[in-house]
Amino acid sequence: MTDTTDDNPTAPGWHVDARCTDCDVARQLAPGLIDQVDGRSVVVRQPRDAGEEQRLHAAAFACHTRSVRPPAGRRLDPALDPYPMPLDATVSLCGHNAPMTAAANSYLVRRPSGSQVMVDTPRWSEALAVRFEVLGPVTDVLLTHRDHAAHGRAYADRFGARLWIHEGDLDAAPDADQVLRGTDAVEITEGVVAHPLPGHTRGSVVYVADERYCFSGDSFYWSRTTGDIEVVDNVTWYSIEELAASLARIVDTLRFEWLLPGHGDRNHLPPAESHRRMRSLATRTAALCPRPVDFTATRW
């Protein structure tokens, strides 16, 4: 095992320093190279080729604490910053996760017109905004809930975009100019629909694009531990009962292939499989009881 910390900065090889918060982002981006050991990320194997080196750079440029570090005497190579990183022809991962959004993933979604919407936000940076705009103008910034609202106004103003949040979490972005209300689905722009989903927070929202891409915020995610779609019942700020009711309300109409959460892993599933798993999730969530918040119990 080759991990080091800042207490031993001269140790050779890629390493994760002691600031790691166990957010799972690095493990998503560099599987097989970074793993969880004793409640934090650890470099378990050094890269063997250029492709693996690029995966470690992707993890390093996403890490919100900048804890993924290159070997002593080296700096991160800006030329190997992959963000925005395409997941397919429509969705790109923004990277550069922000401390003020608890390391949440954020996404750019290309529309047929050539414009884009941003779902949640990376750390604020003018240089990043310029990089994102190269892909096309950003017309809307969609906030999934209060925990991810920190840089919404900055990016919306920079892009001249509309800023969206649900009324249940409006106090986290009181200057939002587009406020979702109630629980009815709302079309944001052609092909992009907001589904209010109170539960994780009072104002949580799931956004679905083209009935293919589900941006679930912190409402549900793909767990590598269980190999299934899960809710984070151990970190539910508002009501697990409300989350169960929300899932029961939308599960028969929600359609997607890509599950793209704020926290937790991503996955690409056949539509029928994602629907089957969501029905199972709704049933399992209905049986859950409230529990104290415990970040360490998350089943990454």
N, C-alpha and C positions, 0 to 999 in steps of 0.2 A: 504494500500500500504506500502511495507516494505523496500523500497530503502533507502540507506544512501550514503553519500559521504565521502571523506577523511576529510571533515570538522567536521565529527562526527564519528570518528573511533571506538568508544565504543558501538555504537548502535548494537543491537543483529541482528542475521540473515544474510543470504546471501545478498549481495548488489552489486551495480555497482558504481564505484567511478567516480569522476568528469572528469577523463581523457577520458571517452567514446567519440568516434568520430562518432557514429551512423552508423557504417559500416554494421550492420545487421547480422553479423556472429553469435553472441550469441543468437539472436532470432531464427535463423535457427536451432540451436542445442538444444535449450531449450524452445520450443514453449509451451505456457501456463504458463511458469514460468518467462520468461523474455519477455517484450513487449516494444513497443516504446511509450514514453510519452514525449511530449514537445521536440522532436528532439533528443532524446537519449534513450539508453536502460535502463530499470528499472526492478528490480526484483519485480514482482507484486504478487507473492505467494511463500511462503517457501515450500521446498520439504516435501512430506508426506510419502515417502518410499525410499528404497535404489535405486530403478530405477530412481526416480526423482533426487536424490542426484548425481547419475552418469551423468545425463544429464547436471546438473550444472557444474560438473567437466569437461565435454566435452567442454562446453562453455568457462570455465575459461582457459583451456589449449589451446584453439584456439585463444582467444582474443589477438589482437596484442598490445594492451596497458596494458594488464594484469589488466583490470579494473573490471573483475568479481571476487569478493572477498568472501571468506567464512566468517562465523560468527567471531566476535572478539575473539581473543585468539586461533583461529585455523589456521592451515596452509593447503594449498592444499595437498591432499594425492597423492603422486607420483604413488601409486599402482592403482589409479583410472584414470590415464592418459590413454585414450583409443586409442591413435594414434600410428601407422596408424590404422584408424578405417574402417573396411570393410563396403562398401555399398552393395556389393554382392560378389560373388566368384571371380570377375575379378577386380573391382575397389575399392581402399581404399582412404579415405580422409586423407591427411597428418596432418591437424591441425597445431598448432603452427604458425599461420599466422604472416607475417612479417610487421613491420612498413614501411620498405623500398619498399614494394609492395602494399602499401595502403590497407593492410589486405586481400589481395586476397587469395581465396581458391586454394589449389594445390592438385594434385592427383597422385597416383601410379596405373599403369595399368599392370596387370599380363598378360603375353603372354603364348601361349600354350607350348613353350619351357621351361617355368619356369623362364625366365628372365622378367624384368619389364621395362617400360618407365615411366618417371616422367613428368607430365604436369604442368608447372610453378613450383614454389618452395616455401616451407615454410621458416621461418627464418633459417639462417645458424647455424648448430650445429653438431659437430662431433658425439655427442651422438645420435642425431636423425638419422644421416646417418647410424650408426650401426644398429639402430632399423629397418630402411627401408630395409637394405640389408639382414636382417634375412628372409624376404619374397622372396628373390631371387636377383641376380645381376641386376643392373640398366644399360642398354646399351645406353639409349638416354634420354636427358633432352630437352623437347620441350617447347619453350617459345611462348606464344600466341601473345605477343606484348611488346612494350618498357616498359610499366608501371610495368611489372612483371619480369623484367630481372635481378633484383638486385643480386640474389644469384645463378644465373645459372652457372657461371663459377666455383664457389666454389664446388657446388655439382657435376658438370660434372668431375672436376679434381679428386674429392674424389672417385667417382665411376669408373673412367676411361671410361666415357661415351662420346658420341658425343653430342655437344651442337648446337641446331637448332634455327634459327630466320630468319625472312624475311628481304630481303635487304632494304625494306622501313623503318625498325626500326633498321638497323644494327649499327647505331651510339650508340645505347643503350647497345649493346653487341658486340663491334668490334672484340673481340677475339673468337667469335663463329666460329667453324670449319665447320659447315654445314649451307649454306645460301640458303634459298628458293628465287626464282626469278620469277617475272611475276605473272600471275594469274592461271596458270595451276595446277591442283591437282598433288601431288607428294606422292608416297608411301614411308614412312619413314622406316618401317620394315613390315614384313608380317602382313597384316590386319589393319595397322595403316596408314591413309591417311591424308596429310596436304592439306587444302583448303584455299589458300590465300583469304582474305576477307577485302580489304582496306575499311576504313570508320571510325571506332572508332579512329584508327591511320592509318598512311599510310601503315604500315607493319603488320596489324592485320592478324592472322591466326586462323582458326577453325580446330581442329584435330578430326577425327572420327575413332574409333576403332571398327572393326568387324561389321560395319553398325548398331551398337547398342548404342555406347557411344559417345556423341557429347560434346567435350570440347571447349566451345565457347568463352573462355576468357571474354572480355568485349563487344563482338559484339552483343550478345543477351542473355537473361536470363529469368527465370520464376519469374513472379511477383505475390506475394500473394494478392496484392491490387487489381489487375485487373483480376486475375485468368487466365492469358494467358502468352504467350511468348512475350517479349517486347524488344525493343532497348532502350539504354540509350541516347536518343537524347539530354537530358540536360547536358550530359558530353560526347560530341563528339569532340575529339581534332583535327581531320583531316577534315572530310566532311560527312555530313548526306546524301548529294546527291550521293557520292561515295558508301556509305553503302547501299543505296537503289539499286544502280546499281549492287553491289556485290551480294546482296540477290536475285535479279532478275536472275542473271547469274547462281547461283548454286541451287536455290530452287527446281528445278525439279529433280536434281540428288542426293541431300542430303537426307540420310536416317538414322534415329536413333530412339532409344527408351528412352534412358536416356539423359536428358539435364543437363550438368555439367559445370556451368559457373565459372568464377573467382570471380565476384561480383554478388549478387543476389542469389535467391534460386534455388535449384535443383528440378527436377521432373522426374517421370517415367511415360511415356505415351505409349499407343499402337502405333506401327509404322504409321498406317494410320492416327491416330489422330495428331501425331507430324507433319506429312507431311501437313495435312490440316491447322494446325495452322501456320506453316511456310509460306505457300502460302498466308494466310491472313496477316501475318506480312510483307511480301514483298510488298503487296498492300498498307498497311497502311504506311509503311516507305516511299514509293514513294510519298506520299502526304505531308510529313513533310518538314518544312523549317528550315534553320539554326537558332539557338537560342544561346544566351550567355550561357556559362558554369554556372550551378547552382546546386551544389551538393545537396542542400536541397530539390530539386524538384524530386528526384528519387522516383519512385513508387515501394518501396520494396514489 
